[in-house]
Amino acid sequence: VRAFSPMESGRSSTSLNAIKKKAPVEKKENISIFRRVANMDLFAPKSTQNDYGARNKKDMSVGALSKKSYVPNGLSKAQYDKLRKTEQKKKAANYKRNVAKAGVFIDYTDWYIERGTDTKDSWKKSVTNGHRMAKTKYDWQGDNDQKF
């Protein structure tokens, strides 16, 4: 006849609590599992491993080719190894170039004053309307004899 009995009233606890260890001298705080996980420093052994530029501190070398390694048709093992090493050098140089650019910003206040926004409004009449234009890889303007 349990099916017709009323539901139990009251709310069950939804918090997960770590087991309290009985300490004879100190009273330990009851810390929830979520709080323990949230307070963990997962990068403590190597705190800078995800910083930009950390790839230089890691061993990121190209593996050596063995007898069973893939070598594309038309290349010898030595040629393919040389190609892989030159590509690795290009990749490292590009990464180094990008790391050097990281964190370089224009101070807004200096840019604002340099533009003259605080004293005049001639910047509003310029072709760029006060914006700083990015350089492109190609000359999109074209030649004088060729119009778009």
C-alpha positions as CSV (number, residue, x, y, z in Angstrom):
1,V,0.0,0.0,0.0
2,R,3.1,2.2,-0.4
3,A,1.8,3.5,-3.7
4,F,-1.0,5.5,-2.0
5,S,1.2,7.0,0.8
6,P,1.9,10.7,0.5
7,M,5.3,11.9,-0.8
8,E,7.9,12.8,1.7
9,S,8.1,16.6,2.2
10,G,11.3,18.6,2.4
11,R,14.1,19.0,0.0
12,S,17.0,16.7,-0.2
13,S,20.5,18.2,-0.2
14,T,22.1,18.8,-3.6
15,S,25.6,19.7,-2.4
16,L,28.4,17.2,-2.6
17,N,30.7,17.5,0.3
18,A,34.0,16.0,0.9
19,I,34.4,13.7,3.8
20,K,35.4,15.4,7.0
21,K,38.6,14.0,8.5
22,K,38.5,13.9,12.2
23,A,41.4,16.0,13.5
24,P,42.0,15.9,17.2
25,V,43.5,19.3,17.4
26,E,42.1,21.4,14.6
27,K,38.6,21.6,13.3
28,K,38.8,21.2,9.5
29,E,36.3,23.1,7.2
30,N,33.9,21.0,5.2
31,I,35.0,21.9,1.6
32,S,32.7,20.8,-1.3
33,I,34.1,18.8,-4.2
34,F,33.4,21.7,-6.5
35,R,35.4,24.1,-4.4
36,R,38.3,21.7,-4.3
37,V,38.3,21.3,-8.1
38,A,37.8,25.0,-8.7
39,N,40.8,25.8,-6.5
40,M,43.1,23.4,-8.2
41,D,46.0,24.8,-10.1
42,L,46.2,22.4,-13.0
43,F,49.2,24.2,-14.5
44,A,51.2,24.4,-11.3
45,P,54.2,22.3,-12.4
46,K,54.6,24.4,-15.6
47,S,52.6,27.5,-15.2
48,T,53.8,29.1,-18.4
49,Q,53.2,26.2,-20.7
50,N,50.2,27.8,-22.4
51,D,51.6,31.3,-22.7
52,Y,52.2,32.7,-26.2
53,G,55.8,31.8,-27.2
54,A,56.0,28.8,-24.9
55,R,56.6,26.6,-28.0
56,N,60.2,27.7,-27.9
57,K,60.7,26.1,-24.5
58,K,59.3,22.7,-25.7
59,D,61.1,20.0,-27.5
60,M,59.4,20.3,-30.9
61,S,61.9,18.6,-33.2
62,V,61.1,16.7,-36.4
63,G,61.4,12.9,-35.9
64,A,64.1,10.9,-37.6
65,L,63.2,8.8,-40.7
66,S,63.5,5.1,-40.2
67,K,63.5,2.3,-42.7
68,K,59.7,2.0,-42.5
69,S,59.0,5.7,-42.7
70,Y,57.0,7.2,-45.5
71,V,59.0,8.8,-48.3
72,P,57.1,10.4,-51.2
73,N,57.6,9.0,-54.7
74,G,60.3,10.9,-56.6
75,L,62.3,11.8,-53.5
76,S,65.1,10.0,-51.9
77,K,65.2,9.5,-48.1
78,A,67.9,12.2,-47.8
79,Q,66.0,14.7,-50.0
80,Y,62.8,14.2,-48.0
81,D,64.7,14.6,-44.7
82,K,66.3,17.8,-46.0
83,L,62.8,19.1,-47.1
84,R,61.3,18.3,-43.7
85,K,64.1,20.1,-41.9
86,T,63.9,23.2,-44.1
87,E,60.1,23.3,-43.5
88,Q,60.7,23.0,-39.8
89,K,63.1,25.9,-39.9
90,K,60.6,28.1,-41.8
91,K,57.9,27.2,-39.3
92,A,60.2,28.1,-36.4
93,A,61.2,31.4,-38.0
94,N,57.6,32.3,-38.7
95,Y,56.6,31.5,-35.1
96,K,59.5,33.6,-33.8
97,R,58.4,36.5,-36.0
98,N,54.8,36.3,-34.7
99,V,56.0,36.0,-31.0
100,A,58.0,39.2,-31.5
101,K,54.8,41.0,-32.6
102,A,52.7,39.7,-29.7
103,G,51.6,42.1,-27.0
104,V,52.5,45.2,-29.1
105,F,49.7,47.6,-28.9
106,I,49.0,51.2,-29.6
107,D,48.1,53.3,-26.6
108,Y,44.6,54.8,-27.3
109,T,45.4,58.1,-25.6
110,D,48.6,58.6,-27.6
111,W,46.8,57.8,-30.8
112,Y,43.9,60.1,-30.0
113,I,46.3,63.0,-29.3
114,E,48.5,62.2,-32.4
115,R,45.4,62.2,-34.6
116,G,44.5,65.7,-33.2
117,T,41.0,64.7,-32.1
118,D,41.3,66.8,-28.9
119,T,42.2,70.0,-30.8
120,K,40.9,69.9,-34.4
121,D,38.6,68.0,-36.6
122,S,40.7,67.8,-39.9
123,W,40.9,64.1,-39.4
124,K,37.2,63.8,-40.1
125,K,37.7,65.2,-43.6
126,S,40.6,62.8,-44.5
127,V,40.1,59.9,-46.9
128,T,40.5,57.4,-44.0
129,N,38.0,59.3,-41.8
130,G,40.5,59.1,-38.9
131,H,41.0,55.4,-39.2
132,R,44.4,53.7,-39.4
133,M,44.6,51.5,-42.4
134,A,46.2,48.1,-42.4
135,K,48.9,47.3,-44.9
136,T,48.1,44.7,-47.4
137,K,50.3,42.1,-49.1
138,Y,49.4,43.3,-52.6
139,D,49.0,46.6,-54.2
140,W,45.3,46.7,-54.9
141,Q,45.4,50.2,-56.5
142,G,46.7,48.8,-59.8
143,D,48.6,50.6,-62.5
144,N,47.9,54.1,-63.8
145,D,46.8,52.8,-67.2
146,Q,44.6,50.1,-65.7
147,K,41.5,51.4,-63.8
148,F,39.1,49.3,-61.8
